[in-house]
């Protein structure tokens, strides 16, 4: 991974206020977040975001890291499909 790109991503995420964008969403939103995310802590992102969207579902994964990968990927895929099917 390019370190400059990683830095730019973190900088943009941490310095951009997305409040009005989240409030403006008019479609159902699924927010999936690992509870052990050390890069974007769940309390600073997902739990704040779900309060701002009009029609949101928050699905969290105990022990899951940033990116919800590895052992959690299969469960995430199942949850996304279940959410789409409603």
Order of alpha helices (4+ residues) and beta strands (2+ residues): alpha-alpha-beta-alpha-beta-alpha
